[in-house]
Amino acid sequence: MIDAARFLRGLNDPGCLPDRGVLLTFDDGYQSILCCALPHLKEFGFAAVIFVPTGLAGDLSRFDAGTNEPMEPICSWDELRELQHAGVSVESHGVSHCAFSTMDRSRLVFELESSRNAIMKELSANSVMLAFPYGDPGSDYHLTMKALVKAGYRCAFLYGGALQSFLVCDPYRIARVPMGRETELGQILT
């Protein structure tokens, strides 16, 4: 397992990463990460990254309404501090958890800048990673990439894809392996 800092170093220096390094990421900032995942992370000494929609901190996952997913509580800022103190890097998932392809340029810039600023203010952390809500990098990827760079992000994660190899050709389109009940990790890793 690698932590966020080592992952970021690996973007510029892939040689600093282990051959089969893993970065654990959790989207949406659910409280269940604090109460269910954190004890296991501590037990095994694993670092992780949680991507949180900052405008919903301490609220419910309203973005799950009308889906097969249950509405869950999102970590409050105090709970995010607790995760941070336990070695979990808190990073951006936008402000409102809206798909970027539904936004005009000004809303996109607001989502990127406001989310990063909220994390820096509330957690005194330099948030430089973003996971696109719904894995949606927007309808104009080049516009999104320029806005990410201008807002100070060093990388952005898609939802799904495959194993990500290094050298990373595009740090604003990093693939991830989504985990769920149906995931056959053994098949993915072979």
N, C-alpha and C positions, 0 to 999 in steps of 0.2 A: 504494500500500500504506500502511496505517496500522498503528501499533503498539498494544499493549494500552492504554497510558496515553491515547493519543488517542481510542481507541474509548470508554473509560470517560468521558472528558470529553464525548464526543458524546452519551452517554446523557442528560446534563443540558443540553447546548448543541449540538444537531444542526448549527447553523451553522458550527461549527468543523471539520466533516468535509468532505472533498472530495465532489463530486457522485457520483462512482462509486468511492468508497473500498472497499478490500478488506482484510479481516482474515483472514490465513491461520491456520488452526487445525489441529492434529494431535491426535488422541485416542490414548490408551493408553500413551504414554510409551515407545514402542519404540526400541531402540538404533538402528534403521535411520534414524531421524530425524537422529541425530548423524552417522552415517557417510554417508548418502545424500542427505538433504535439506539439511543444514547447508551443505555446500560450495556448493550452488546459491543458497541464501539469501544467503550472503556475496557470491557473484559478482554478484548483482543488487542487493544492498543492501536486501534485504527483511527486515522484522521478522516474527515469527510468535509464536504461542501454542501451547504443548504442555500438554495436560491429562493428568496422570499419576495412576494409582491408587497412592497413597503407601505402602500396605501391601505392594506388590509391587515397590517400587524395588529394583533389583539382582537380581530374580528372573525367572522365565519368565511368559509370559502364559497362566497356567493357565485363564483364562476362555475361551481359544480352543480348549481341549481339546474334542473331540467335534463341532467345527464344520469347515467347509471351509477355515478360516483356519489357517495354520501357527502353532504355538506359537513365539513370538519372545522374545528377551531384552528385559526392560524396563530402561531406563536406571537406573544406580545414582545415588546422591546426588552423587557426584563428577562423573558424566557430565551430570547435570542442572545442576550448577554451571557446567560448560563451556558448555552450551547457553545458560544465563542470561548468562554473560559475553560470548557472541556475539550477544546481542540478542534471544534467545528468552525470552519470559515463561513461567515455569512456574506452572501453575495446577492446580486440583483436579479430579480425576475420581473422587472418593470415596477410600475406603481399599482396598476389596476388589474393586472393579469389579462389584458385584452390582447387579441391577436394583432400583431403589428401591421398586417395587410389591411386592417380596417381603419388605419390611422392616416391622417394627412401629416405632412412634414412637421408642422409645429407641435402636434400631439406626440409624435414619435420623439422629438427632441425633449419635450417635457418629461415623458416617461423615462427616458434614459438618464437625463441630468438629475431630475428630482429623486429618482430611486437611489442613484449613487450618492447624492448629497445627503439623503436621509440616513443611509448606512454610515457614512462618514461622521455625521453629526451625532447620531444615537449611540454608535458603537466605537467611535474613534478608530475606525478601520478604513483602510484605503481599498475600497471595493473596486476591482478592475475586471471582474468576470461577470458575465450575464448569461442566463439561460433564456432563450426566447420562449415566451408563453406559447404553449401548443406547438413548439418547435417552428414557429412561423417567423422567418426573418424579414417579412414585409414583401410588398408587391414590387418594390424597386430595391433589390439587394444592394446596389452600389450606393444609393442614398442612405440606406440603413448603415452600411459599413462606414461611410464618411461621418455619420452622426455618432456612431460608436467611438470612432477614433477621436473626434472633437470632444466628446464627453469624457474621455479619459479611460475608456475600456481597453484592455489588452487582448481579450478573447471573448468569444461568444459560442454557446453550445446549442446545437440542434436537439431535437428529441428523436431518438431512434437513429437508425443508420446501422453501422457495424462497428467493429473494433477500430479504434483510431490509431494509426501508425504515426511514427515520428520519422522524419521531418513533417511538420504540419505545413501544408501548402497554403492554407487560408485559416488564420487563427480566429476568424469571425464566422466560421462554419465547421465547428468541431463536432464530429459524430459521437454519439453515445449509444450504449447498448441498454435499451429500456428493460427493466425487470418487472415481472408480474407473475401471476399464477401460471401462465402458459409458457413462460420463458424456459427454454431448454438450454441452459448455460453450457452444459457439456458439449453440445453440438456447436455452439457459437465459438467456443474456445479451441476446438480442434482444427 
